[in-house]
Amino acid sequence: MIQRRDVFQAIADPTRRQIINMVADKPLNVNTIADSFDVSRQAISLHIKILIECELLKIKKQGRERICEAQLDPLNDVALWLDNYRKHFESKLDNLETYLDKLKQERKNGK
């Protein structure tokens, strides 16, 4: 049985983020992915396993090859979560801009 992991676990690791980026454009076989890193194939296999458990990758068998294909829908959860913080920071930046405009106006008026 495949354990369902949280998508945030997948993107927490830079190697997994790199793997996601690689297969987002086109499906790749596991060996091609492994050859792109300076770590063992076993380490890459573990990363791929975690990505599968997070439902960001699926493996299709084509003959003897195992092809990794991206499933990016779970990243919507991340986008929604980040959106709340984006709004927060935009609000802070808007407040800063208003304050700086006020200072600029005060200097212009000689205060």
Biopython code that builds the backbone (N, CA, C, O; Angstrom):
import numpy as np
from Bio.PDB.StructureBuilder import StructureBuilder

atoms = [
    (1, "MET", "N", (0.836, -1.187, 0.000)),
    (1, "MET", "CA", (0.000, 0.000, 0.000)),
    (1, "MET", "C", (0.881, 1.250, 0.000)),
    (1, "MET", "O", (1.868, 1.328, 0.732)),
    (2, "ILE", "N", (0.513, 2.216, -0.823)),
    (2, "ILE", "CA", (1.285, 3.450, -0.922)),
    (2, "ILE", "C", (0.825, 4.406, 0.176)),
    (2, "ILE", "O", (-0.367, 4.662, 0.345)),
    (3, "GLN", "N", (1.799, 4.922, 0.911)),
    (3, "GLN", "CA", (1.520, 5.897, 1.963)),
    (3, "GLN", "C", (1.331, 7.267, 1.313)),
    (3, "GLN", "O", (2.146, 7.683, 0.489)),
    (4, "ARG", "N", (0.267, 7.960, 1.679)),
    (4, "ARG", "CA", (0.010, 9.302, 1.143)),
    (4, "ARG", "C", (0.769, 10.308, 1.994)),
    (4, "ARG", "O", (0.488, 10.465, 3.182)),
    (5, "ARG", "N", (1.710, 10.972, 1.397)),
    (5, "ARG", "CA", (2.467, 12.010, 2.088)),
    (5, "ARG", "C", (1.901, 13.369, 1.722)),
    (5, "ARG", "O", (1.134, 13.506, 0.769)),
    (6, "ASP", "N", (2.282, 14.343, 2.476)),
    (6, "ASP", "CA", (1.858, 15.714, 2.235)),
    (6, "ASP", "C", (2.697, 16.306, 1.107)),
    (6, "ASP", "O", (3.903, 16.069, 1.045)),
    (7, "VAL", "N", (2.078, 17.067, 0.223)),
    (7, "VAL", "CA", (2.778, 17.655, -0.910)),
    (7, "VAL", "C", (3.901, 18.587, -0.459)),
    (7, "VAL", "O", (4.881, 18.776, -1.179)),
    (8, "PHE", "N", (3.757, 19.168, 0.732)),
    (8, "PHE", "CA", (4.796, 20.054, 1.243)),
    (8, "PHE", "C", (6.088, 19.281, 1.523)),
    (8, "PHE", "O", (7.177, 19.847, 1.440)),
    (9, "GLN", "N", (5.972, 17.997, 1.853)),
    (9, "GLN", "CA", (7.170, 17.168, 2.025)),
    (9, "GLN", "C", (7.925, 17.041, 0.710)),
    (9, "GLN", "O", (9.155, 17.019, 0.686)),
    (10, "ALA", "N", (7.189, 16.959, -0.360)),
    (10, "ALA", "CA", (7.819, 16.803, -1.669)),
    (10, "ALA", "C", (8.643, 18.032, -2.045)),
    (10, "ALA", "O", (9.779, 17.909, -2.502)),
    (11, "ILE", "N", (8.076, 19.197, -1.853)),
    (11, "ILE", "CA", (8.766, 20.414, -2.295)),
    (11, "ILE", "C", (9.771, 20.934, -1.281)),
    (11, "ILE", "O", (10.487, 21.897, -1.553)),
    (12, "ALA", "N", (9.828, 20.303, -0.115)),
    (12, "ALA", "CA", (10.781, 20.728, 0.909)),
    (12, "ALA", "C", (12.222, 20.412, 0.522)),
    (12, "ALA", "O", (13.153, 21.049, 1.016)),
    (13, "ASP", "N", (12.407, 19.451, -0.344)),
    (13, "ASP", "CA", (13.754, 19.017, -0.709)),
    (13, "ASP", "C", (14.134, 19.559, -2.091)),
    (13, "ASP", "O", (13.366, 19.405, -3.041)),
    (14, "PRO", "N", (15.311, 20.193, -2.218)),
    (14, "PRO", "CA", (15.708, 20.763, -3.514)),
    (14, "PRO", "C", (15.855, 19.727, -4.625)),
    (14, "PRO", "O", (15.569, 20.028, -5.784)),
    (15, "THR", "N", (16.292, 18.525, -4.296)),
    (15, "THR", "CA", (16.425, 17.478, -5.318)),
    (15, "THR", "C", (15.053, 17.108, -5.861)),
    (15, "THR", "O", (14.884, 16.940, -7.069)),
    (16, "ARG", "N", (14.080, 16.980, -4.979)),
    (16, "ARG", "CA", (12.726, 16.642, -5.441)),
    (16, "ARG", "C", (12.136, 17.777, -6.270)),
    (16, "ARG", "O", (11.438, 17.529, -7.254)),
    (17, "ARG", "N", (12.411, 19.017, -5.881)),
    (17, "ARG", "CA", (11.922, 20.144, -6.686)),
    (17, "ARG", "C", (12.544, 20.097, -8.077)),
    (17, "ARG", "O", (11.878, 20.381, -9.073)),
    (18, "GLN", "N", (13.814, 19.741, -8.136)),
    (18, "GLN", "CA", (14.501, 19.631, -9.425)),
    (18, "GLN", "C", (13.888, 18.520, -10.276)),
    (18, "GLN", "O", (13.700, 18.689, -11.481)),
    (19, "ILE", "N", (13.580, 17.399, -9.657)),
    (19, "ILE", "CA", (12.960, 16.285, -10.386)),
    (19, "ILE", "C", (11.602, 16.719, -10.928)),
    (19, "ILE", "O", (11.269, 16.430, -12.077)),
    (20, "ILE", "N", (10.818, 17.413, -10.103)),
    (20, "ILE", "CA", (9.514, 17.907, -10.555)),
    (20, "ILE", "C", (9.701, 18.819, -11.768)),
    (20, "ILE", "O", (8.971, 18.700, -12.753)),
    (21, "ASN", "N", (10.673, 19.726, -11.700)),
    (21, "ASN", "CA", (10.939, 20.628, -12.824)),
    (21, "ASN", "C", (11.320, 19.863, -14.082)),
    (21, "ASN", "O", (10.901, 20.222, -15.182)),
    (22, "MET", "N", (12.106, 18.818, -13.923)),
    (22, "MET", "CA", (12.549, 18.032, -15.067)),
    (22, "MET", "C", (11.387, 17.355, -15.783)),
    (22, "MET", "O", (11.315, 17.371, -17.012)),
    (23, "VAL", "N", (10.487, 16.765, -15.021)),
    (23, "VAL", "CA", (9.403, 15.983, -15.649)),
    (23, "VAL", "C", (8.154, 16.824, -15.914)),
    (23, "VAL", "O", (7.199, 16.335, -16.518)),
    (24, "ALA", "N", (8.151, 18.069, -15.473)),
    (24, "ALA", "CA", (6.990, 18.937, -15.725)),
    (24, "ALA", "C", (6.821, 19.183, -17.221)),
    (24, "ALA", "O", (5.697, 19.277, -17.714)),
    (25, "ASP", "N", (7.927, 19.286, -17.935)),
    (25, "ASP", "CA", (7.874, 19.554, -19.377)),
    (25, "ASP", "C", (7.582, 18.319, -20.200)),
    (25, "ASP", "O", (6.815, 18.360, -21.162)),
    (26, "LYS", "N", (8.211, 17.208, -19.806)),
    (26, "LYS", "CA", (8.009, 15.963, -20.565)),
    (26, "LYS", "C", (8.351, 14.773, -19.679)),
    (26, "LYS", "O", (9.237, 14.869, -18.831)),
    (27, "PRO", "N", (7.667, 13.668, -19.864)),
    (27, "PRO", "CA", (7.987, 12.467, -19.092)),
    (27, "PRO", "C", (9.423, 12.008, -19.391)),
    (27, "PRO", "O", (9.900, 12.108, -20.521)),
    (28, "LEU", "N", (10.086, 11.511, -18.366)),
    (28, "LEU", "CA", (11.463, 11.027, -18.515)),
    (28, "LEU", "C", (11.598, 9.672, -17.847)),
    (28, "LEU", "O", (10.892, 9.365, -16.886)),
    (29, "ASN", "N", (12.518, 8.860, -18.371)),
    (29, "ASN", "CA", (12.738, 7.583, -17.691)),
    (29, "ASN", "C", (13.599, 7.801, -16.448)),
    (29, "ASN", "O", (14.333, 8.782, -16.332)),
    (30, "VAL", "N", (13.482, 6.862, -15.539)),
    (30, "VAL", "CA", (14.159, 6.978, -14.246)),
    (30, "VAL", "C", (15.662, 7.118, -14.422)),
    (30, "VAL", "O", (16.296, 7.885, -13.697)),
    (31, "ASN", "N", (16.241, 6.396, -15.366)),
    (31, "ASN", "CA", (17.696, 6.473, -15.579)),
    (31, "ASN", "C", (18.132, 7.861, -16.033)),
    (31, "ASN", "O", (19.175, 8.353, -15.604)),
    (32, "THR", "N", (17.350, 8.490, -16.887)),
    (32, "THR", "CA", (17.673, 9.846, -17.343)),
    (32, "THR", "C", (17.662, 10.809, -16.168)),
    (32, "THR", "O", (18.534, 11.671, -16.052)),
    (33, "ILE", "N", (16.679, 10.659, -15.304)),
    (33, "ILE", "CA", (16.607, 11.513, -14.120)),
    (33, "ILE", "C", (17.811, 11.269, -13.227)),
    (33, "ILE", "O", (18.470, 12.216, -12.797)),
    (34, "ALA", "N", (18.103, 10.005, -12.945)),
    (34, "ALA", "CA", (19.216, 9.648, -12.059)),
    (34, "ALA", "C", (20.550, 10.143, -12.601)),
    (34, "ALA", "O", (21.411, 10.577, -11.836)),
    (35, "ASP", "N", (20.723, 10.078, -13.925)),
    (35, "ASP", "CA", (21.978, 10.517, -14.535)),
    (35, "ASP", "C", (22.200, 12.021, -14.405)),
    (35, "ASP", "O", (23.317, 12.499, -14.602)),
    (36, "SER", "N", (21.163, 12.761, -14.081)),
    (36, "SER", "CA", (21.264, 14.216, -13.972)),
    (36, "SER", "C", (21.752, 14.685, -12.603)),
    (36, "SER", "O", (21.931, 15.884, -12.385)),
    (37, "PHE", "N", (21.966, 13.750, -11.685)),
    (37, "PHE", "CA", (22.346, 14.102, -10.320)),
    (37, "PHE", "C", (23.644, 13.415, -9.928)),
    (37, "PHE", "O", (23.988, 12.360, -10.460)),
    (38, "ASP", "N", (24.358, 14.022, -8.995)),
    (38, "ASP", "CA", (25.606, 13.470, -8.485)),
    (38, "ASP", "C", (25.377, 12.700, -7.184)),
    (38, "ASP", "O", (26.194, 12.766, -6.266)),
    (39, "VAL", "N", (24.274, 11.979, -7.112)),
    (39, "VAL", "CA", (23.987, 11.126, -5.964)),
    (39, "VAL", "C", (23.670, 9.728, -6.500)),
    (39, "VAL", "O", (23.514, 9.539, -7.706)),
    (40, "SER", "N", (23.579, 8.784, -5.621)),
    (40, "SER", "CA", (23.342, 7.405, -6.052)),
    (40, "SER", "C", (21.958, 7.244, -6.663)),
    (40, "SER", "O", (21.043, 8.018, -6.383)),
    (41, "ARG", "N", (21.825, 6.233, -7.496)),
    (41, "ARG", "CA", (20.516, 5.909, -8.077)),
    (41, "ARG", "C", (19.530, 5.543, -6.970)),
    (41, "ARG", "O", (18.334, 5.818, -7.072)),
    (42, "GLN", "N", (20.039, 4.930, -5.931)),
    (42, "GLN", "CA", (19.198, 4.551, -4.798)),
    (42, "GLN", "C", (18.592, 5.804, -4.146)),
    (42, "GLN", "O", (17.420, 5.807, -3.770)),
    (43, "ALA", "N", (19.391, 6.858, -4.017)),
    (43, "ALA", "CA", (18.903, 8.110, -3.438)),
    (43, "ALA", "C", (17.826, 8.729, -4.336)),
    (43, "ALA", "O", (16.804, 9.212, -3.849)),
    (44, "ILE", "N", (18.064, 8.708, -5.641)),
    (44, "ILE", "CA", (17.075, 9.253, -6.581)),
    (44, "ILE", "C", (15.808, 8.412, -6.552)),
    (44, "ILE", "O", (14.703, 8.950, -6.624)),
    (45, "SER", "N", (15.958, 7.101, -6.449)),
    (45, "SER", "CA", (14.781, 6.224, -6.356)),
    (45, "SER", "C", (13.943, 6.562, -5.134)),
    (45, "SER", "O", (12.714, 6.536, -5.194)),
    (46, "LEU", "N", (14.600, 6.878, -4.027)),
    (46, "LEU", "CA", (13.876, 7.257, -2.821)),
    (46, "LEU", "C", (13.120, 8.577, -3.030)),
    (46, "LEU", "O", (11.967, 8.709, -2.620)),
    (47, "HIS", "N", (13.773, 9.540, -3.664)),
    (47, "HIS", "CA", (13.107, 10.810, -3.962)),
    (47, "HIS", "C", (11.888, 10.582, -4.865)),
    (47, "HIS", "O", (10.821, 11.155, -4.647)),
    (48, "ILE", "N", (12.068, 9.748, -5.864)),
    (48, "ILE", "CA", (10.963, 9.449, -6.782)),
    (48, "ILE", "C", (9.825, 8.757, -6.029)),
    (48, "ILE", "O", (8.652, 9.041, -6.271)),
    (49, "LYS", "N", (10.173, 7.859, -5.129)),
    (49, "LYS", "CA", (9.155, 7.172, -4.327)),
    (49, "LYS", "C", (8.341, 8.170, -3.512)),
    (49, "LYS", "O", (7.116, 8.066, -3.442)),
    (50, "ILE", "N", (9.009, 9.122, -2.904)),
    (50, "ILE", "CA", (8.323, 10.144, -2.112)),
    (50, "ILE", "C", (7.416, 10.987, -3.007)),
    (50, "ILE", "O", (6.290, 11.310, -2.627)),
    (51, "LEU", "N", (7.904, 11.342, -4.189)),
    (51, "LEU", "CA", (7.087, 12.124, -5.121)),
    (51, "LEU", "C", (5.844, 11.341, -5.569)),
    (51, "LEU", "O", (4.779, 11.923, -5.773)),
    (52, "ILE", "N", (5.987, 10.041, -5.717)),
    (52, "ILE", "CA", (4.837, 9.197, -6.061)),
    (52, "ILE", "C", (3.853, 9.184, -4.891)),
    (52, "ILE", "O", (2.644, 9.315, -5.085)),
    (53, "GLU", "N", (4.377, 9.026, -3.689)),
    (53, "GLU", "CA", (3.521, 9.008, -2.497)),
    (53, "GLU", "C", (2.800, 10.334, -2.296)),
    (53, "GLU", "O", (1.701, 10.369, -1.743)),
    (54, "CYS", "N", (3.414, 11.424, -2.745)),
    (54, "CYS", "CA", (2.788, 12.744, -2.665)),
    (54, "CYS", "C", (1.874, 13.007, -3.868)),
    (54, "CYS", "O", (1.263, 14.069, -3.981)),
    (55, "GLU", "N", (1.799, 12.038, -4.742)),
    (55, "GLU", "CA", (0.964, 12.085, -5.947)),
    (55, "GLU", "C", (1.374, 13.193, -6.911)),
    (55, "GLU", "O", (0.541, 13.748, -7.628)),
    (56, "LEU", "N", (2.679, 13.510, -6.919)),
    (56, "LEU", "CA", (3.209, 14.474, -7.868)),
    (56, "LEU", "C", (3.825, 13.796, -9.088)),
    (56, "LEU", "O", (4.053, 14.436, -10.115)),
    (57, "LEU", "N", (4.090, 12.506, -8.969)),
    (57, "LEU", "CA", (4.623, 11.706, -10.071)),
    (57, "LEU", "C", (3.849, 10.412, -10.168)),
    (57, "LEU", "O", (3.304, 9.905, -9.187)),
    (58, "LYS", "N", (3.819, 9.898, -11.375)),
    (58, "LYS", "CA", (3.351, 8.524, -11.550)),
    (58, "LYS", "C", (4.336, 7.846, -12.488)),
    (58, "LYS", "O", (4.972, 8.488, -13.324)),
    (59, "ILE", "N", (4.446, 6.542, -12.330)),
    (59, "ILE", "CA", (5.364, 5.748, -13.140)),
    (59, "ILE", "C", (4.549, 4.945, -14.131)),
    (59, "ILE", "O", (3.574, 4.282, -13.776)),
    (60, "LYS", "N", (4.969, 5.019, -15.381)),
    (60, "LYS", "CA", (4.377, 4.184, -16.430)),
    (60, "LYS", "C", (5.483, 3.275, -16.943)),
    (60, "LYS", "O", (6.612, 3.715, -17.160)),
    (61, "LYS", "N", (5.155, 2.025, -17.132)),
    (61, "LYS", "CA", (6.138, 1.100, -17.683)),
    (61, "LYS", "C", (5.946, 1.021, -19.193)),
    (61, "LYS", "O", (4.846, 0.778, -19.688)),
    (62, "GLN", "N", (7.040, 1.230, -19.903)),
    (62, "GLN", "CA", (7.062, 1.092, -21.361)),
    (62, "GLN", "C", (8.154, 0.092, -21.688)),
    (62, "GLN", "O", (9.337, 0.427, -21.740)),
    (63, "GLY", "N", (7.739, -1.118, -21.902)),
    (63, "GLY", "CA", (8.717, -2.184, -22.098)),
    (63, "GLY", "C", (9.492, -2.382, -20.819)),
    (63, "GLY", "O", (8.913, -2.657, -19.768)),
    (64, "ARG", "N", (10.802, -2.242, -20.906)),
    (64, "ARG", "CA", (11.642, -2.405, -19.715)),
    (64, "ARG", "C", (11.876, -1.086, -18.976)),
    (64, "ARG", "O", (12.435, -1.070, -17.879)),
    (65, "GLU", "N", (11.446, 0.012, -19.585)),
    (65, "GLU", "CA", (11.700, 1.316, -18.992)),
    (65, "GLU", "C", (10.583, 1.731, -18.041)),
    (65, "GLU", "O", (9.413, 1.392, -18.223)),
    (66, "ARG", "N", (10.995, 2.479, -17.020)),
    (66, "ARG", "CA", (10.041, 3.096, -16.092)),
    (66, "ARG", "C", (10.060, 4.594, -16.373)),
    (66, "ARG", "O", (11.078, 5.260, -16.183)),
    (67, "ILE", "N", (8.926, 5.110, -16.826)),
    (67, "ILE", "CA", (8.808, 6.510, -17.229)),
    (67, "ILE", "C", (8.100, 7.295, -16.128)),
    (67, "ILE", "O", (7.019, 6.917, -15.676)),
    (68, "CYS", "N", (8.725, 8.390, -15.707)),
    (68, "CYS", "CA", (8.133, 9.275, -14.700)),
    (68, "CYS", "C", (7.359, 10.382, -15.406)),
    (68, "CYS", "O", (7.862, 11.056, -16.305)),
    (69, "GLU", "N", (6.136, 10.537, -14.970)),
    (69, "GLU", "CA", (5.269, 11.562, -15.545)),
    (69, "GLU", "C", (4.752, 12.456, -14.423)),
    (69, "GLU", "O", (4.352, 11.967, -13.367)),
    (70, "ALA", "N", (4.762, 13.758, -14.653)),
    (70, "ALA", "CA", (4.326, 14.716, -13.633)),
    (70, "ALA", "C", (2.813, 14.712, -13.492)),
    (70, "ALA", "O", (2.074, 14.556, -14.464)),
    (71, "GLN", "N", (2.378, 14.885, -12.262)),
    (71, "GLN", "CA", (0.974, 15.129, -11.921)),
    (71, "GLN", "C", (0.999, 16.354, -11.017)),
    (71, "GLN", "O", (1.197, 16.233, -9.808)),
    (72, "LEU", "N", (0.802, 17.511, -11.588)),
    (72, "LEU", "CA", (1.060, 18.748, -10.861)),
    (72, "LEU", "C", (-0.141, 19.299, -10.093)),
    (72, "LEU", "O", (0.001, 20.295, -9.383)),
    (73, "ASP", "N", (-1.301, 18.690, -10.212)),
    (73, "ASP", "CA", (-2.490, 19.194, -9.516)),
    (73, "ASP", "C", (-2.304, 19.351, -8.006)),
    (73, "ASP", "O", (-2.810, 20.321, -7.441)),
    (74, "PRO", "N", (-1.595, 18.436, -7.323)),
    (74, "PRO", "CA", (-1.415, 18.626, -5.877)),
    (74, "PRO", "C", (-0.695, 19.927, -5.511)),
    (74, "PRO", "O", (-0.796, 20.387, -4.374)),
    (75, "LEU", "N", (0.029, 20.521, -6.460)),
    (75, "LEU", "CA", (0.710, 21.792, -6.181)),
    (75, "LEU", "C", (-0.292, 22.932, -6.023)),
    (75, "LEU", "O", (0.066, 24.000, -5.525)),
    (76, "ASN", "N", (-1.539, 22.722, -6.439)),
    (76, "ASN", "CA", (-2.571, 23.733, -6.215)),
    (76, "ASN", "C", (-2.747, 24.007, -4.730)),
    (76, "ASN", "O", (-3.009, 25.143, -4.334)),
    (77, "ASP", "N", (-2.603, 22.968, -3.900)),
    (77, "ASP", "CA", (-2.691, 23.155, -2.447)),
    (77, "ASP", "C", (-1.625, 24.132, -1.963)),
    (77, "ASP", "O", (-1.883, 24.975, -1.103)),
    (78, "VAL", "N", (-0.440, 24.008, -2.520)),
    (78, "VAL", "CA", (0.667, 24.896, -2.152)),
    (78, "VAL", "C", (0.359, 26.317, -2.622)),
    (78, "VAL", "O", (0.562, 27.280, -1.882)),
    (79, "ALA", "N", (-0.129, 26.439, -3.847)),
    (79, "ALA", "CA", (-0.445, 27.761, -4.396)),
    (79, "ALA", "C", (-1.514, 28.462, -3.550)),
    (79, "ALA", "O", (-1.407, 29.659, -3.282)),
    (80, "LEU", "N", (-2.528, 27.728, -3.138)),
    (80, "LEU", "CA", (-3.584, 28.309, -2.307)),
    (80, "LEU", "C", (-3.042, 28.755, -0.955)),
    (80, "LEU", "O", (-3.386, 29.829, -0.462)),
    (81, "TRP", "N", (-2.199, 27.930, -0.367)),
    (81, "TRP", "CA", (-1.611, 28.255, 0.928)),
    (81, "TRP", "C", (-0.740, 29.511, 0.813)),
    (81, "TRP", "O", (-0.807, 30.410, 1.652)),
    (82, "LEU", "N", (0.077, 29.551, -0.244)),
    (82, "LEU", "CA", (0.965, 30.695, -0.445)),
    (82, "LEU", "C", (0.198, 31.971, -0.766)),
    (82, "LEU", "O", (0.647, 33.068, -0.435)),
    (83, "ASP", "N", (-0.955, 31.831, -1.407)),
    (83, "ASP", "CA", (-1.746, 32.990, -1.799)),
    (83, "ASP", "C", (-2.132, 33.840, -0.589)),
    (83, "ASP", "O", (-2.145, 35.068, -0.671)),
    (84, "ASN", "N", (-2.444, 33.196, 0.524)),
    (84, "ASN", "CA", (-2.771, 33.948, 1.745)),
    (84, "ASN", "C", (-1.601, 34.820, 2.184)),
    (84, "ASN", "O", (-1.800, 35.958, 2.609)),
    (85, "TYR", "N", (-0.400, 34.301, 2.085)),
    (85, "TYR", "CA", (0.781, 35.046, 2.494)),
    (85, "TYR", "C", (1.145, 36.116, 1.469)),
    (85, "TYR", "O", (1.640, 37.185, 1.826)),
    (86, "ARG", "N", (0.901, 35.825, 0.210)),
    (86, "ARG", "CA", (1.147, 36.829, -0.825)),
    (86, "ARG", "C", (0.273, 38.051, -0.563)),
    (86, "ARG", "O", (0.751, 39.182, -0.649)),
    (87, "LYS", "N", (-0.999, 37.835, -0.246)),
    (87, "LYS", "CA", (-1.912, 38.945, 0.056)),
    (87, "LYS", "C", (-1.433, 39.714, 1.281)),
    (87, "LYS", "O", (-1.507, 40.943, 1.313)),
    (88, "HIS", "N", (-0.948, 39.002, 2.276)),
    (88, "HIS", "CA", (-0.440, 39.642, 3.490)),
    (88, "HIS", "C", (0.732, 40.569, 3.155)),
    (88, "HIS", "O", (0.763, 41.722, 3.585)),
    (89, "PHE", "N", (1.693, 40.056, 2.385)),
    (89, "PHE", "CA", (2.874, 40.848, 2.074)),
    (89, "PHE", "C", (2.547, 41.991, 1.118)),
    (89, "PHE", "O", (3.139, 43.066, 1.211)),
    (90, "GLU", "N", (1.612, 41.765, 0.204)),
    (90, "GLU", "CA", (1.199, 42.858, -0.678)),
    (90, "GLU", "C", (0.572, 43.984, 0.134)),
    (90, "GLU", "O", (0.799, 45.159, -0.152)),
    (91, "SER", "N", (-0.211, 43.629, 1.141)),
    (91, "SER", "CA", (-0.821, 44.627, 2.019)),
    (91, "SER", "C", (0.260, 45.419, 2.755)),
    (91, "SER", "O", (0.179, 46.643, 2.862)),
    (92, "LYS", "N", (1.265, 44.714, 3.258)),
    (92, "LYS", "CA", (2.373, 45.385, 3.955)),
    (92, "LYS", "C", (3.115, 46.333, 3.009)),
    (92, "LYS", "O", (3.472, 47.447, 3.390)),
    (93, "LEU", "N", (3.343, 45.882, 1.777)),
    (93, "LEU", "CA", (4.031, 46.730, 0.802)),
    (93, "LEU", "C", (3.179, 47.939, 0.425)),
    (93, "LEU", "O", (3.704, 49.035, 0.229)),
    (94, "ASP", "N", (1.865, 47.742, 0.325)),
    (94, "ASP", "CA", (0.969, 48.865, 0.042)),
    (94, "ASP", "C", (1.036, 49.896, 1.166)),
    (94, "ASP", "O", (1.068, 51.101, 0.915)),
    (95, "ASN", "N", (1.056, 49.409, 2.414)),
    (95, "ASN", "CA", (1.165, 50.317, 3.564)),
    (95, "ASN", "C", (2.481, 51.083, 3.539)),
    (95, "ASN", "O", (2.520, 52.278, 3.832)),
    (96, "LEU", "N", (3.560, 50.385, 3.187)),
    (96, "LEU", "CA", (4.865, 51.037, 3.102)),
    (96, "LEU", "C", (4.858, 52.092, 2.000)),
    (96, "LEU", "O", (5.385, 53.188, 2.188)),
    (97, "GLU", "N", (4.275, 51.773, 0.872)),
    (97, "GLU", "CA", (4.210, 52.722, -0.237)),
    (97, "GLU", "C", (3.415, 53.977, 0.168)),
    (97, "GLU", "O", (3.812, 55.099, -0.148)),
    (98, "THR", "N", (2.300, 53.776, 0.863)),
    (98, "THR", "CA", (1.498, 54.896, 1.344)),
    (98, "THR", "C", (2.308, 55.761, 2.300)),
    (98, "THR", "O", (2.277, 56.988, 2.207)),
    (99, "TYR", "N", (3.031, 55.132, 3.215)),
    (99, "TYR", "CA", (3.858, 55.854, 4.177)),
    (99, "TYR", "C", (4.959, 56.645, 3.459)),
    (99, "TYR", "O", (5.195, 57.808, 3.785)),
    (100, "LEU", "N", (5.626, 56.027, 2.496)),
    (100, "LEU", "CA", (6.697, 56.716, 1.762)),
    (100, "LEU", "C", (6.143, 57.878, 0.949)),
    (100, "LEU", "O", (6.782, 58.926, 0.854)),
    (101, "ASP", "N", (4.968, 57.706, 0.366)),
    (101, "ASP", "CA", (4.325, 58.801, -0.371)),
    (101, "ASP", "C", (4.023, 59.969, 0.569)),
    (101, "ASP", "O", (4.197, 61.133, 0.210)),
    (102, "LYS", "N", (3.566, 59.634, 1.781)),
    (102, "LYS", "CA", (3.259, 60.664, 2.785)),
    (102, "LYS", "C", (4.534, 61.425, 3.167)),
    (102, "LYS", "O", (4.525, 62.653, 3.251)),
    (103, "LEU", "N", (5.640, 60.684, 3.398)),
    (103, "LEU", "CA", (6.916, 61.334, 3.731)),
    (103, "LEU", "C", (7.385, 62.235, 2.599)),
    (103, "LEU", "O", (7.857, 63.347, 2.833)),
    (104, "LYS", "N", (7.254, 61.751, 1.383)),
    (104, "LYS", "CA", (7.673, 62.524, 0.217)),
    (104, "LYS", "C", (6.854, 63.811, 0.118)),
    (104, "LYS", "O", (7.396, 64.877, -0.175)),
    (105, "GLN", "N", (5.562, 63.709, 0.361)),
    (105, "GLN", "CA", (4.677, 64.879, 0.311)),
    (105, "GLN", "C", (5.030, 65.875, 1.415)),
    (105, "GLN", "O", (5.023, 67.085, 1.187)),
    (106, "GLU", "N", (5.344, 65.358, 2.629)),
    (106, "GLU", "CA", (5.718, 66.229, 3.731)),
    (106, "GLU", "C", (7.012, 66.966, 3.419)),
    (106, "GLU", "O", (7.129, 68.150, 3.735)),
    (107, "ARG", "N", (7.977, 66.306, 2.814)),
    (107, "ARG", "CA", (9.244, 66.959, 2.446)),
    (107, "ARG", "C", (9.003, 68.024, 1.378)),
    (107, "ARG", "O", (9.596, 69.103, 1.396)),
    (108, "LYS", "N", (8.125, 67.686, 0.465)),
    (108, "LYS", "CA", (7.801, 68.627, -0.611)),
    (108, "LYS", "C", (7.135, 69.877, -0.046)),
    (108, "LYS", "O", (7.357, 70.981, -0.545)),
    (109, "ASN", "N", (6.324, 69.709, 0.989)),
    (109, "ASN", "CA", (5.620, 70.833, 1.606)),
    (109, "ASN", "C", (6.471, 71.543, 2.672)),
    (109, "ASN", "O", (6.002, 72.494, 3.298)),
    (110, "GLY", "N", (7.696, 71.097, 2.878)),
    (110, "GLY", "CA", (8.625, 71.751, 3.788)),
    (110, "GLY", "C", (8.459, 71.393, 5.259)),
    (110, "GLY", "O", (8.865, 72.175, 6.118)),
    (111, "LYS", "N", (7.903, 70.290, 5.568)),
    (111, "LYS", "CA", (7.740, 69.908, 6.970)),
    (111, "LYS", "C", (8.951, 69.184, 7.475)),
    (111, "LYS", "O", (8.992, 68.786, 8.639)),
]
sb = StructureBuilder()
sb.init_structure("model")
sb.init_model(0)
sb.init_chain("A")
sb.init_seg("    ")
for serial, (resi, resn, name, xyz) in enumerate(atoms, 1):
    if name == "N":
        sb.init_residue(resn, " ", resi, " ")
    sb.init_atom(name, np.array(xyz, "f"), 0.0, 1.0, " ", f" {name:<3s}", serial, name[0])
structure = sb.get_structure()
